[in-house]
């Protein structure tokens, strides 16, 4: 009940139907985040794509200049020198068949999974475990690579994955409510510019249909898509 009351109080402090400039929306998110923990701030964008068509799936990674504010736990499927490079870079879980057995048994204490190409036949068997959780390594997101050390460092340093869901939405964490406004703004524009950069050629009409930001326990704040400088319709 307490959380519900906080949410209602927050929604009463602003116009839920109004569309705000990005900077104003980010300031609102910070001011309305009143949980007892450091809430994550998320960007949610509805794109003008048809994710049922392969040429309109929007997927990749983007480096957040201000970082995520979260300790990212990484699992690496690798052997030999690559495994040692992953350990040296700070990966929490490193292994080959042994790690695969742990994951198959229910060990999912990680946020990102990375694999060397030679390990993919083994990792592929974990599809029913990793797939539904969005953890399956993929070359398009840089999580299947021979340079696992660099990949571990990048994801721990603020690199995040993004992908359209079945409705054409992209949901990306852009920091914490404790971030300064400038830090959140830098991350926000990094994501917006990246989504614009990878706009599918087959996507017609308005690309950013709707965009907003919210904190973990806070309400969503609508952003005026006309204020997205790099949105070309």
N, CA, C and O of each residue as an XYZ file, in Angstrom:
932
protein
N       0.816     -1.208      0.000
C       0.000      0.000      0.000
C       0.849      1.256      0.000
O       0.499      2.257     -0.625
N       1.981      1.194      0.714
C       2.839      2.372      0.788
C       3.379      2.733     -0.587
O       3.412      3.904     -0.965
N       3.804      1.707     -1.337
C       4.332      1.966     -2.673
C       3.258      2.562     -3.559
O       3.531      3.465     -4.349
N       2.005      2.050     -3.431
C       0.902      2.585     -4.217
C       0.645      4.039     -3.885
O       0.376      4.844     -4.777
N       0.725      4.381     -2.624
C       0.504      5.770     -2.210
C       1.594      6.665     -2.780
O       1.305      7.764     -3.255
N       2.852      6.209     -2.738
C       3.941      7.008     -3.307
C       3.709      7.238     -4.798
O       3.934      8.333     -5.313
N       3.259      6.194     -5.475
C       3.014      6.319     -6.911
C       1.901      7.328     -7.175
O       2.023      8.174     -8.060
N       0.819      7.238     -6.410
C      -0.299      8.177     -6.595
C       0.141      9.604     -6.290
O      -0.231     10.541     -6.997
N       0.925      9.762     -5.244
C       1.411     11.101     -4.904
C       2.273     11.659     -6.031
O       2.201     12.845     -6.350
N       3.094     10.788     -6.633
C       3.973     11.233     -7.719
C       3.171     11.665     -8.931
O       3.466     12.692     -9.542
N       2.147     10.876     -9.284
C       1.362     11.213    -10.473
C       0.563     12.497    -10.285
O       0.179     13.144    -11.259
N       0.314     12.861     -9.039
C      -0.435     14.088     -8.769
C       0.439     15.324     -8.893
O      -0.064     16.447     -8.869
N       1.734     15.128     -9.024
C       2.668     16.263     -9.042
C       3.028     16.738    -10.440
O       3.839     17.652    -10.592
N       2.436     16.127    -11.467
C       2.714     16.578    -12.830
C       1.555     16.191    -13.735
O       0.703     15.390    -13.349
N       1.520     16.753    -14.928
C       0.463     16.480    -15.907
C       0.828     15.223    -16.684
O       1.745     15.247    -17.505
N       0.128     14.137    -16.438
C       0.458     12.860    -17.067
C       0.229     12.878    -18.581
O       0.839     12.093    -19.307
N      -0.630     13.755    -19.052
C      -0.941     13.803    -20.482
C      -0.004     14.722    -21.258
O       0.023     14.689    -22.488
N       0.758     15.537    -20.544
C       1.639     16.492    -21.219
C       2.888     15.801    -21.741
O       3.385     14.850    -21.139
N       3.389     16.292    -22.871
C       4.652     15.810    -23.427
C       5.725     16.836    -23.113
O       5.541     18.029    -23.353
N       6.833     16.378    -22.581
C       7.870     17.275    -22.087
C       9.118     17.244    -22.959
O       9.358     16.283    -23.691
N       9.896     18.297    -22.870
C      11.215     18.300    -23.495
C      12.068     17.275    -22.757
O      11.849     17.047    -21.567
N      13.038     16.647    -23.430
C      13.844     15.604    -22.780
C      14.454     16.027    -21.448
O      14.364     15.286    -20.470
N      15.074     17.205    -21.393
C      15.715     17.644    -20.157
C      14.705     17.797    -19.028
O      14.984     17.434    -17.885
N      13.536     18.333    -19.346
C      12.488     18.513    -18.341
C      11.984     17.151    -17.857
O      11.747     16.965    -16.664
N      11.821     16.209    -18.773
C      11.343     14.876    -18.411
C      12.329     14.172    -17.486
O      11.924     13.518    -16.526
N      13.607     14.301    -17.770
C      14.625     13.660    -16.929
C      14.670     14.278    -15.543
O      14.863     13.576    -14.550
N      14.493     15.593    -15.473
C      14.444     16.251    -14.157
C      13.225     15.774    -13.367
O      13.299     15.583    -12.153
N      12.103     15.584    -14.066
C      10.894     15.101    -13.410
C      11.089     13.695    -12.858
O      10.684     13.397    -11.735
N      11.711     12.837    -13.655
C      11.964     11.467    -13.214
C      12.774     11.461    -11.934
O      12.455     10.725    -11.000
N      13.814     12.269    -11.881
C      14.665     12.331    -10.690
C      13.878     12.835     -9.484
O      14.034     12.320     -8.378
N      13.038     13.836     -9.697
C      12.306     14.429     -8.575
C      11.196     13.516     -8.062
O      10.802     13.605     -6.899
N      10.688     12.630     -8.938
C       9.583     11.749     -8.549
C      10.051     10.389     -8.037
O       9.238      9.593     -7.565
N      11.346     10.117     -8.127
C      11.884      8.850     -7.630
C      12.089      8.954     -6.120
O      13.059      9.555     -5.659
N      11.178      8.372     -5.363
C      11.241      8.524     -3.900
C      11.238      7.196     -3.161
O      10.855      7.135     -1.993
N      11.665      6.123     -3.842
C      11.765      4.832     -3.176
C      12.952      4.839     -2.218
O      13.760      5.767     -2.230
N      13.054      3.806     -1.394
C      14.124      3.742     -0.406
C      15.415      3.158     -0.991
O      16.358      2.864     -0.257
N      15.449      2.994     -2.299
C      16.658      2.520     -2.961
C      16.911      3.385     -4.187
O      16.047      4.155     -4.606
N      18.089      3.251     -4.750
C      18.470      4.052     -5.918
C      17.798      3.464     -7.162
O      18.266      2.468     -7.714
N      16.720      4.075     -7.590
C      15.922      3.530     -8.682
C      16.645      3.625    -10.031
O      17.387      4.571    -10.294
N      16.410      2.636    -10.860
C      16.928      2.664    -12.229
C      16.028      3.538    -13.084
O      14.806      3.491    -12.951
N      16.618      4.328    -13.952
C      15.857      5.153    -14.889
C      15.888      4.459    -16.247
O      16.955      4.122    -16.761
N      14.711      4.253    -16.816
C      14.587      3.556    -18.092
C      14.045      4.468    -19.174
O      13.219      5.345    -18.918
N      14.525      4.243    -20.388
C      13.978      4.893    -21.573
C      13.168      3.843    -22.318
O      13.655      2.740    -22.562
N      11.933      4.181    -22.681
C      11.078      3.274    -23.432
C      10.640      3.983    -24.711
O      10.032      5.052    -24.653
N      10.942      3.398    -25.845
C      10.590      4.005    -27.124
C       9.733      3.058    -27.942
O      10.075      1.886    -28.099
N       8.614      3.561    -28.467
C       7.802      2.801    -29.406
C       8.234      3.245    -30.813
O       8.063      4.403    -31.194
N       8.790      2.308    -31.564
C       9.317      2.630    -32.883
C       8.338      2.248    -33.990
O       7.538      1.325    -33.841
N       8.417      2.959    -35.077
C       7.564      2.681    -36.232
C       8.143      1.585    -37.095
O       8.496      1.805    -38.254
N       8.236      0.394    -36.512
C       8.768     -0.764    -37.236
C       7.816     -1.937    -37.037
O       6.982     -1.933    -36.132
N       7.955     -2.940    -37.898
C       7.195     -4.180    -37.772
C       8.178     -5.280    -37.396
O       8.811     -5.864    -38.276
N       8.319     -5.576    -36.089
C       9.320     -6.545    -35.644
C       9.062     -7.971    -36.108
O       9.894     -8.853    -35.895
N       7.896     -8.207    -36.753
C       7.633     -9.527    -37.318
C       8.455     -9.749    -38.585
O       8.615    -10.879    -39.047
N       8.967     -8.661    -39.133
C       9.775     -8.737    -40.355
C      11.252     -8.615    -39.991
O      11.659     -7.695    -39.282
N      12.040     -9.556    -40.487
C      13.455     -9.621    -40.115
C      14.208     -8.333    -40.415
O      15.107     -7.952    -39.666
N      13.847     -7.657    -41.509
C      14.577     -6.448    -41.890
C      14.148     -5.219    -41.101
O      14.639     -4.118    -41.349
N      13.229     -5.401    -40.148
C      12.814     -4.269    -39.323
C      13.076     -4.497    -37.828
O      12.628     -3.716    -36.989
N      13.790     -5.553    -37.508
C      14.177     -5.776    -36.117
C      15.319     -4.824    -35.772
O      16.331     -4.778    -36.472
N      15.154     -4.084    -34.717
C      16.180     -3.138    -34.279
C      16.895     -3.774    -33.084
O      16.288     -4.015    -32.040
N      18.189     -4.041    -33.254
C      18.934     -4.725    -32.204
C      20.398     -4.333    -32.251
O      20.964     -4.150    -33.329
N      21.007     -4.204    -31.091
C      22.432     -3.893    -31.035
C      22.856     -3.536    -29.629
O      22.206     -3.917    -28.655
N      23.942     -2.806    -29.528
C      24.441     -2.339    -28.238
C      24.801     -0.861    -28.346
O      25.055     -0.345    -29.434
N      24.819     -0.202    -27.209
C      25.209      1.204    -27.165
C      25.989      1.443    -25.882
O      25.627      0.936    -24.820
N      27.052      2.210    -25.985
C      27.867      2.559    -24.816
C      27.290      3.805    -24.166
O      27.167      4.846    -24.811
N      26.938      3.704    -22.898
C      26.413      4.850    -22.164
C      27.576      5.646    -21.591
O      28.329      5.124    -20.769
N      27.739      6.896    -22.006
C      28.896      7.684    -21.551
C      28.973      7.878    -20.042
O      30.063      8.051    -19.497
N      27.830      7.851    -19.359
C      27.829      8.030    -17.911
C      27.762      6.703    -17.164
O      27.665      6.681    -15.937
N      27.815      5.586    -17.914
C      27.708      4.284    -17.280
C      26.278      3.974    -16.880
O      25.376      4.778    -17.114
N      26.068      2.811    -16.275
C      24.725      2.398    -15.879
C      24.442      2.626    -14.401
O      23.287      2.641    -13.977
N      25.501      2.803    -13.621
C      25.306      2.940    -12.187
C      25.049      1.612    -11.499
O      24.706      1.573    -10.317
N      25.217      0.524    -12.241
C      24.944     -0.818    -11.728
C      26.171     -1.701    -11.911
O      26.868     -1.602    -12.921
N      26.432     -2.557    -10.939
C      27.496     -3.539    -11.087
C      26.990     -4.655    -11.992
O      26.091     -5.406    -11.614
N      27.563     -4.762    -13.175
C      27.120     -5.753    -14.159
C      27.880     -7.059    -13.944
O      29.111     -7.083    -13.944
N      27.138     -8.126    -13.764
C      27.732     -9.446    -13.565
C      27.810    -10.165    -14.917
O      26.823    -10.252    -15.647
N      28.989    -10.671    -15.228
C      29.222    -11.250    -16.551
C      29.629    -12.717    -16.444
O      30.446    -13.091    -15.603
N      29.048    -13.529    -17.306
C      29.437    -14.930    -17.445
C      30.067    -15.102    -18.818
O      29.528    -14.623    -19.816
N      31.196    -15.776    -18.873
C      31.903    -15.962    -20.140
C      32.130    -17.448    -20.405
O      32.696    -18.167    -19.581
N      31.676    -17.883    -21.568
C      31.905    -19.258    -22.008
C      33.150    -19.254    -22.885
O      33.102    -18.836    -24.042
N      34.255    -19.718    -22.332
C      35.529    -19.689    -23.051
C      36.485    -20.678    -22.413
O      36.270    -21.144    -21.294
N      37.553    -20.993    -23.149
C      38.565    -21.913    -22.656
C      39.958    -21.354    -22.938
O      40.113    -20.447    -23.756
N      40.947    -21.885    -22.274
C      42.334    -21.509    -22.536
C      42.636    -20.056    -22.267
O      42.213    -19.494    -21.257
N      43.386    -19.442    -23.198
C      43.804    -18.045    -23.039
C      42.610    -17.094    -22.959
O      42.637    -16.111    -22.218
N      41.568    -17.396    -23.727
C      40.386    -16.531    -23.721
C      39.728    -16.538    -22.344
O      39.262    -15.503    -21.867
N      39.692    -17.697    -21.716
C      39.108    -17.797    -20.379
C      39.912    -16.965    -19.386
O      39.341    -16.281    -18.536
N      41.226    -17.025    -19.495
C      42.069    -16.244    -18.588
C      41.883    -14.752    -18.823
O      41.879    -13.966    -17.875
N      41.729    -14.360    -20.087
C      41.504    -12.947    -20.406
C      40.194    -12.463    -19.790
O      40.099    -11.331    -19.316
N      39.193    -13.330    -19.803
C      37.900    -12.970    -19.211
C      38.031    -12.794    -17.705
O      37.468    -11.863    -17.130
N      38.774    -13.687    -17.072
C      38.986    -13.571    -15.619
C      39.747    -12.291    -15.289
O      39.406    -11.579    -14.344
N      40.782    -12.007    -16.079
C      41.578    -10.809    -15.843
C      40.742     -9.540    -15.991
O      41.013     -8.533    -15.337
N      39.715     -9.593    -16.860
C      38.859     -8.423    -17.096
C      37.773     -8.275    -16.039
O      37.063     -7.269    -16.001
N      37.647     -9.292    -15.174
C      36.699     -9.177    -14.075
C      35.407     -9.945    -14.208
O      34.460     -9.690    -13.463
N      35.341    -10.897    -15.154
C      34.121    -11.697    -15.299
C      33.875    -12.526    -14.042
O      34.808    -13.094    -13.474
N      32.629    -12.591    -13.614
C      32.278    -13.325    -12.395
C      32.279    -14.835    -12.598
O      32.648    -15.584    -11.694
N      31.872    -15.281    -13.771
C      31.785    -16.709    -14.058
C      32.483    -16.992    -15.387
O      32.158    -16.379    -16.404
N      33.426    -17.906    -15.381
C      34.163    -18.255    -16.596
C      34.295    -19.772    -16.659
O      34.620    -20.422    -15.666
N      34.037    -20.326    -17.846
C      34.195    -21.766    -18.003
C      33.703    -22.253    -19.343
O      33.234    -21.472    -20.171
N      33.814    -23.549    -19.548
C      33.361    -24.161    -20.786
C      32.177    -25.066    -20.510
O      31.095    -24.602    -20.151
N      32.391    -26.363    -20.680
C      31.316    -27.320    -20.420
C      30.859    -27.264    -18.966
O      29.680    -27.457    -18.670
N      31.797    -27.001    -18.064
C      31.433    -26.950    -16.647
C      30.473    -25.806    -16.352
O      29.523    -25.968    -15.587
N      30.727    -24.636    -16.968
C      29.837    -23.495    -16.773
C      28.477    -23.776    -17.413
O      27.433    -23.417    -16.868
N      28.511    -24.423    -18.579
C      27.254    -24.768    -19.251
C      26.403    -25.682    -18.372
O      25.183    -25.527    -18.313
N      27.027    -26.608    -17.708
C      26.303    -27.517    -16.818
C      25.685    -26.767    -15.643
O      24.568    -27.066    -15.223
N      26.427    -25.786    -15.114
C      25.895    -24.993    -14.004
C      24.667    -24.199    -14.444
O      23.658    -24.150    -13.740
N      24.769    -23.580    -15.618
C      23.651    -22.783    -16.127
C      22.450    -23.674    -16.414
O      21.316    -23.317    -16.094
N      22.696    -24.817    -17.010
C      21.615    -25.754    -17.306
C      20.940    -26.222    -16.021
O      19.765    -26.589    -16.014
N      21.706    -26.200    -14.940
C      21.167    -26.611    -13.653
C      20.463    -25.507    -12.889
O      19.946    -25.731    -11.794
N      20.441    -24.309    -13.468
C      19.697    -23.219    -12.845
C      20.523    -22.056    -12.346
O      19.958    -21.113    -11.792
N      21.848    -22.077    -12.518
C      22.693    -20.968    -12.075
C      22.584    -19.823    -13.093
O      23.086    -19.919    -14.212
N      21.929    -18.759    -12.683
C      21.734    -17.615    -13.571
C      22.114    -16.319    -12.861
O      21.444    -15.296    -13.003
N      23.188    -16.381    -12.104
C      23.629    -15.238    -11.316
C      24.514    -14.312    -12.156
O      25.653    -14.029    -11.784
N      23.982    -13.841    -13.292
C      24.716    -12.926    -14.163
C      23.740    -12.129    -15.015
O      22.593    -12.527    -15.219
N      24.229    -10.985    -15.510
C      23.399    -10.073    -16.296
C      23.704    -10.131    -17.781
O      22.852     -9.797    -18.605
N      24.911    -10.551    -18.128
C      25.347    -10.630    -19.526
C      26.103    -11.932    -19.720
O      26.904    -12.329    -18.874
N      25.844    -12.593    -20.838
C      26.583    -13.807    -21.183
C      27.376    -13.553    -22.460
O      26.839    -13.060    -23.452
N      28.661    -13.898    -22.421
C      29.568    -13.713    -23.548
C      30.183    -15.068    -23.883
O      30.421    -15.886    -22.994
N      30.437    -15.300    -25.161
C      31.020    -16.589    -25.552
C      31.977    -16.406    -26.715
O      31.791    -15.524    -27.554
N      32.996    -17.242    -26.758
C      33.857    -17.298    -27.931
C      33.134    -18.130    -28.990
O      32.317    -18.984    -28.644
N      33.417    -17.897    -30.267
C      32.712    -18.625    -31.327
C      32.784    -20.144    -31.198
O      31.813    -20.840    -31.494
N      33.936    -20.658    -30.756
C      34.079    -22.110    -30.654
C      33.211    -22.723    -29.565
O      32.996    -23.935    -29.552
N      32.707    -21.888    -28.641
C      31.860    -22.387    -27.564
C      30.373    -22.355    -27.913
O      29.552    -22.853    -27.143
N      30.015    -21.780    -29.056
C      28.603    -21.626    -29.380
C      27.842    -22.938    -29.557
O      26.656    -22.983    -29.227
N      28.466    -24.015    -30.064
C      27.719    -25.282    -30.104
C      27.267    -25.722    -28.712
O      26.178    -26.272    -28.552
N      28.102    -25.480    -27.718
C      27.747    -25.820    -26.342
C      26.708    -24.854    -25.801
O      25.723    -25.267    -25.189
N      26.935    -23.555    -26.030
C      26.016    -22.527    -25.524
C      24.656    -22.648    -26.205
O      23.622    -22.390    -25.588
N      24.659    -23.041    -27.474
C      23.398    -23.168    -28.205
C      22.425    -24.127    -27.551
O      21.211    -23.967    -27.677
N      22.950    -25.118    -26.857
C      22.095    -26.089    -26.168
C      21.387    -25.481    -24.958
O      20.467    -26.075    -24.395
N      21.831    -24.295    -24.573
C      21.225    -23.618    -23.421
C      20.152    -22.623    -23.845
O      19.704    -21.805    -23.042
N      19.748    -22.694    -25.095
C      18.785    -21.734    -25.623
C      17.496    -21.647    -24.823
O      16.957    -20.557    -24.634
N      16.997    -22.778    -24.354
C      15.735    -22.768    -23.601
C      15.890    -22.084    -22.244
O      14.910    -21.638    -21.647
N      17.137    -22.007    -21.764
C      17.401    -21.348    -20.480
C      17.749    -19.883    -20.687
O      17.201    -19.007    -20.018
N      18.660    -19.620    -21.615
C      19.150    -18.256    -21.818
C      18.229    -17.412    -22.702
O      18.077    -16.212    -22.473
N      17.622    -18.032    -23.699
C      16.803    -17.298    -24.655
C      15.680    -16.479    -24.035
O      15.604    -15.274    -24.274
N      14.805    -17.099    -23.245
C      13.682    -16.346    -22.664
C      14.113    -15.205    -21.762
O      13.337    -14.278    -21.528
N      15.331    -15.255    -21.255
C      15.826    -14.202    -20.363
C      16.661    -13.160    -21.100
O      17.213    -12.250    -20.482
N      16.750    -13.293    -22.408
C      17.522    -12.335    -23.196
C      19.012    -12.416    -22.970
O      19.725    -11.426    -23.132
N      19.491    -13.599    -22.592
C      20.907    -13.758    -22.239
C      21.712    -14.541    -23.277
O      22.913    -14.744    -23.095
N      21.080    -14.975    -24.346
C      21.799    -15.764    -25.333
C      22.833    -14.908    -26.070
O      22.474    -13.885    -26.652
N      24.108    -15.306    -26.057
C      25.138    -14.552    -26.789
C      24.805    -14.457    -28.265
O      24.254    -15.389    -28.852
N      25.146    -13.317    -28.860
C      24.820    -13.072    -30.269
C      25.883    -12.170    -30.877
O      26.270    -11.178    -30.259
N      26.368    -12.493    -32.081
C      27.388    -11.645    -32.719
C      26.933    -10.203    -32.917
O      27.752     -9.285    -32.866
N      25.626     -9.993    -33.142
C      25.119     -8.645    -33.408
C      25.241     -7.729    -32.200
O      25.257     -6.507    -32.344
N      25.326     -8.310    -31.015
C      25.439     -7.481    -29.812
C      26.853     -7.535    -29.224
O      27.102     -7.023    -28.132
N      27.760     -8.152    -29.953
C      29.141     -8.206    -29.486
C      29.371     -9.186    -28.369
O      30.406     -9.139    -27.705
N      28.415    -10.084    -28.146
C      28.567    -11.050    -27.063
C      29.059    -12.410    -27.562
O      29.235    -13.335    -26.769
N      29.277    -12.533    -28.856
C      30.023    -13.671    -29.413
C      31.260    -13.067    -30.054
O      31.165    -12.396    -31.082
N      32.409    -13.299    -29.458
C      33.619    -12.612    -29.897
C      34.864    -13.386    -29.478
O      34.834    -14.150    -28.513
N      35.946    -13.185    -30.202
C      37.219    -13.790    -29.815
C      37.930    -12.941    -28.772
O      38.800    -13.430    -28.051
N      37.554    -11.665    -28.694
C      38.175    -10.760    -27.718
C      37.258    -10.612    -26.509
O      36.652     -9.560    -26.308
N      37.159    -11.661    -25.713
C      36.223    -11.641    -24.588
C      36.660    -10.668    -23.496
O      35.816    -10.121    -22.786
N      37.957    -10.448    -23.354
C      38.431     -9.507    -22.352
C      37.901     -8.112    -22.609
O      37.424     -7.440    -21.695
N      37.986     -7.681    -23.856
C      37.488     -6.355    -24.222
C      35.975     -6.283    -24.026
O      35.454     -5.279    -23.541
N      35.271     -7.355    -24.408
C      33.812     -7.364    -24.268
C      33.401     -7.252    -22.804
O      32.471     -6.516    -22.475
N      34.082     -7.970    -21.931
C      33.778     -7.899    -20.500
C      33.971     -6.468    -19.997
O      33.119     -5.939    -19.284
N      35.079     -5.850    -20.363
C      35.365     -4.481    -19.918
C      34.302     -3.510    -20.415
O      33.889     -2.613    -19.680
N      33.854     -3.682    -21.665
C      32.857     -2.772    -22.235
C      31.514     -2.892    -21.523
O      30.891     -1.879    -21.202
N      31.066     -4.112    -21.277
C      29.766     -4.273    -20.615
C      29.823     -3.832    -19.159
O      28.846     -3.297    -18.635
N      30.936     -4.049    -18.512
C      31.068     -3.572    -17.137
C      31.213     -2.050    -17.095
O      30.915     -1.421    -16.079
N      31.669     -1.465    -18.197
C      31.886     -0.020    -18.240
C      30.690      0.790    -18.689
O      30.753      2.019    -18.705
N      29.594      0.129    -19.056
C      28.409      0.900    -19.419
C      27.799      0.566    -20.759
O      26.909      1.279    -21.221
N      28.248     -0.492    -21.392
C      27.654     -0.915    -22.655
C      26.396     -1.717    -22.365
O      26.420     -2.614    -21.522
N      25.296     -1.411    -23.048
C      24.039     -2.115    -22.819
C      23.460     -2.596    -24.143
O      23.732     -2.029    -25.201
N      22.670     -3.634    -24.065
C      21.998     -4.166    -25.241
C      20.614     -3.547    -25.392
O      20.006     -3.111    -24.415
N      20.127     -3.515    -26.624
C      18.750     -3.069    -26.877
C      18.174     -3.942    -27.991
O      18.900     -4.429    -28.857
N      16.864     -4.125    -27.947
C      16.190     -4.897    -28.978
C      14.701     -4.616    -28.935
O      14.118     -4.488    -27.858
N      14.080     -4.521    -30.110
C      12.640     -4.341    -30.158
C      11.942     -5.602    -29.652
O      12.365     -6.723    -29.937
N      10.860     -5.393    -28.893
C      10.048     -6.532    -28.492
C       8.998     -6.787    -29.570
O       9.059     -6.189    -30.645
N       8.059     -7.650    -29.301
C       7.077     -8.032    -30.320
C       6.162     -6.891    -30.730
O       5.498     -6.967    -31.764
N       6.123     -5.831    -29.925
C       5.267     -4.687    -30.226
C       6.035     -3.504    -30.827
O       5.449     -2.460    -31.115
N       7.335     -3.674    -31.011
C       8.136     -2.577    -31.556
C       8.660     -1.631    -30.501
O       9.092     -0.524    -30.819
N       8.626     -2.055    -29.238
C       9.155     -1.228    -28.150
C      10.614     -1.576    -27.869
O      11.025     -2.733    -27.962
N      11.374     -0.556    -27.525
C      12.752     -0.752    -27.060
C      12.832     -0.212    -25.645
O      12.423      0.918    -25.378
N      13.359     -1.020    -24.743
C      13.427     -0.672    -23.322
C      14.899     -0.702    -22.916
O      15.529     -1.759    -22.948
N      15.452      0.455    -22.533
C      16.878      0.545    -22.229
C      17.092      1.276    -20.897
O      16.556      2.370    -20.718
N      17.852      0.711    -19.968
C      18.202      1.438    -18.743
C      19.242      2.509    -19.060
O      20.224      2.230    -19.748
N      19.039      3.723    -18.569
C      19.976      4.807    -18.895
C      20.637      5.411    -17.653
O      21.230      6.487    -17.724
N      20.536      4.718    -16.520
C      21.225      5.217    -15.339
C      20.395      5.056    -14.087
O      19.462      4.255    -14.038
N      20.751      5.830    -13.071
C      20.098      5.771    -11.769
C      19.505      7.129    -11.414
O      19.931      8.167    -11.922
N      18.515      7.096    -10.531
C      17.883      8.355    -10.125
C      18.849      9.253     -9.363
O      18.615     10.455     -9.241
N      19.937      8.675     -8.849
C      20.940      9.464     -8.138
C      21.893     10.188     -9.095
O      22.680     11.029     -8.661
N      21.828      9.873    -10.374
C      22.683     10.537    -11.365
C      22.343     12.023    -11.423
O      21.216     12.428    -11.141
N      23.325     12.815    -11.789
C      23.069     14.227    -12.080
C      22.284     14.311    -13.394
O      22.341     13.399    -14.219
N      21.559     15.402    -13.576
C      20.756     15.566    -14.786
C      21.606     15.450    -16.046
O      21.172     14.874    -17.044
N      22.821     16.001    -15.997
C      23.696     15.977    -17.165
C      24.121     14.547    -17.514
O      24.282     14.208    -18.687
N      24.301     13.716    -16.487
C      24.683     12.327    -16.732
C      23.556     11.558    -17.401
O      23.782     10.807    -18.350
N      22.339     11.751    -16.899
C      21.193     11.080    -17.515
C      20.968     11.581    -18.933
O      20.641     10.800    -19.827
N      21.143     12.885    -19.142
C      20.945     13.451    -20.478
C      21.949     12.878    -21.464
O      21.589     12.569    -22.600
N      23.199     12.729    -21.050
C      24.224     12.171    -21.939
C      23.855     10.749    -22.360
O      23.999     10.381    -23.526
N      23.379      9.956    -21.404
C      22.981      8.588    -21.713
C      21.724      8.549    -22.574
O      21.613      7.738    -23.494
N      20.778      9.437    -22.266
C      19.538      9.501    -23.042
C      19.831      9.767    -24.516
O      19.324      9.071    -25.395
N      20.655     10.781    -24.775
C      20.936     11.134    -26.169
C      21.781     10.075    -26.856
O      21.669      9.884    -28.067
N      22.624      9.384    -26.102
C      23.409      8.299    -26.703
C      22.484      7.212    -27.242
O      22.707      6.678    -28.328
N      21.438      6.890    -26.470
C      20.488      5.858    -26.906
C      19.644      6.349    -28.068
O      19.462      5.627    -29.048
N      19.129      7.557    -27.973
C      18.292      8.105    -29.047
C      19.066      8.177    -30.358
O      18.554      7.797    -31.412
N      20.297      8.663    -30.288
C      21.112      8.774    -31.493
C      21.441      7.394    -32.070
O      21.495      7.220    -33.288
N      21.659      6.419    -31.187
C      21.938      5.063    -31.658
C      20.712      4.463    -32.338
O      20.841      3.836    -33.389
N      19.543      4.642    -31.767
C      18.327      4.117    -32.380
C      18.079      4.769    -33.728
O      17.639      4.110    -34.671
N      18.362      6.068    -33.822
C      18.202      6.752    -35.109
C      19.217      6.231    -36.127
O      18.903      6.086    -37.308
N      20.421      5.955    -35.665
C      21.475      5.477    -36.566
C      21.123      4.137    -37.194
O      21.440      3.889    -38.358
N      20.461      3.263    -36.416
C      20.160      1.921    -36.913
C      18.738      1.816    -37.467
O      18.217      0.713    -37.633
N      18.117      2.944    -37.750
C      16.762      2.920    -38.314
C      16.729      2.060    -39.572
O      17.478      2.313    -40.515
N      15.869      1.047    -39.594
C      15.795      0.177    -40.771
C      15.324      0.935    -42.008
O      14.427      1.775    -41.928
N      15.927      0.636    -43.131
C      15.525      1.287    -44.380
C      14.066      0.985    -44.707
O      13.391      1.782    -45.359
N      13.584     -0.167    -44.251
C      12.216     -0.575    -44.550
C      11.190      0.122    -43.666
O       9.991      0.035    -43.933
N      11.637      0.813    -42.618
C      10.710      1.505    -41.719
C      10.222      2.783    -42.380
O      11.018      3.663    -42.707
N       8.934      2.883    -42.573
C       8.347      4.038    -43.256
C       7.550      4.896    -42.280
O       7.083      4.418    -41.247
N       7.405      6.168    -42.628
C       6.619      7.068    -41.796
C       7.366      7.502    -40.548
O       8.596      7.538    -40.517
N       6.604      7.827    -39.530
C       7.188      8.333    -38.296
C       7.929      7.222    -37.578
O       7.359      6.156    -37.345
N       9.164      7.440    -37.227
C       9.999      6.411    -36.612
C       9.799      6.356    -35.101
O       9.466      5.303    -34.558
N      10.002      7.495    -34.411
C       9.758      7.537    -32.972
C       8.265      7.828    -32.757
O       7.848      8.986    -32.761
N       7.476      6.784    -32.572
C       6.036      6.944    -32.389
C       5.724      7.510    -31.006
O       4.845      8.358    -30.855
N       6.441      7.039    -30.021
C       6.225      7.476    -28.641
C       7.503      7.197    -27.862
O       8.176      6.194    -28.099
N       7.831      8.074    -26.945
C       9.029      7.863    -26.152
C       8.794      8.440    -24.759
O       8.145      9.474    -24.599
N       9.329      7.760    -23.767
C       9.145      8.229    -22.407
C      10.252      7.716    -21.500
O      11.064      6.882    -21.901
N      10.275      8.218    -20.291
C      11.253      7.772    -19.293
C      10.513      7.537    -17.984
O       9.485      8.158    -17.712
N      11.048      6.640    -17.191
C      10.450      6.367    -15.885
C      11.509      5.781    -14.978
O      12.533      5.279    -15.441
N      11.254      5.848    -13.678
C      12.132      5.185    -12.711
C      11.458      3.880    -12.294
O      10.296      3.645    -12.624
N      12.186      3.039    -11.573
C      11.691      1.714    -11.208
C      10.306      1.754    -10.579
O       9.429      0.985    -10.971
N      10.099      2.632     -9.616
C       8.833      2.696     -8.896
C       8.011      3.931     -9.266
O       6.937      4.152     -8.707
N       8.508      4.729    -10.199
C       7.830      5.971    -10.535
C       6.971      5.880    -11.787
O       7.038      4.892    -12.518
N       6.173      6.897    -12.034
C       5.308      6.924    -13.213
C       6.085      7.261    -14.481
O       7.202      7.774    -14.423
N       5.482      6.967    -15.616
C       6.118      7.282    -16.889
C       5.943      8.744    -17.255
O       4.882      9.328    -17.037
N       6.990      9.328    -17.810
C       6.956     10.728    -18.251
C       7.055     10.750    -19.769
O       8.039     10.277    -20.336
N       6.049     11.293    -20.421
C       6.052     11.370    -21.879
C       7.013     12.450    -22.366
O       7.127     13.520    -21.768
N       7.694     12.146    -23.457
C       8.614     13.108    -24.069
C       8.055     13.536    -25.420
O       7.547     12.716    -26.184
N       8.152     14.796    -25.696
C       7.698     15.354    -26.964
C       8.633     14.870    -28.074
O       9.785     15.299    -28.134
N       8.155     13.988    -28.949
C       9.011     13.448    -30.004
C       9.451     14.529    -30.985
O      10.421     14.343    -31.719
N       8.757     15.637    -31.002
C       9.177     16.739    -31.855
C      10.415     17.448    -31.349
O      11.002     18.271    -32.051
N      10.815     17.123    -30.111
C      12.009     17.734    -29.532
C      13.225     16.830    -29.647
O      14.284     17.126    -29.095
N      13.068     15.731    -30.365
C      14.211     14.842    -30.604
C      14.918     15.352    -31.856
O      14.444     15.147    -32.974
N      16.022     15.998    -31.666
C      16.688     16.723    -32.754
C      17.039     15.835    -33.932
O      17.039     16.294    -35.074
N      17.338     14.575    -33.673
C      17.789     13.704    -34.740
C      16.694     12.776    -35.244
O      16.966     11.786    -35.922
N      15.435     13.112    -34.900
C      14.306     12.340    -35.408
C      13.895     12.920    -36.743
O      13.366     14.030    -36.800
N      14.126     12.197    -37.804
C      13.776     12.677    -39.138
C      12.601     11.865    -39.661
O      12.719     10.663    -39.898
N      11.492     12.521    -39.834
C      10.286     11.832    -40.288
C      10.027     12.146    -41.757
O       9.052     11.659    -42.330
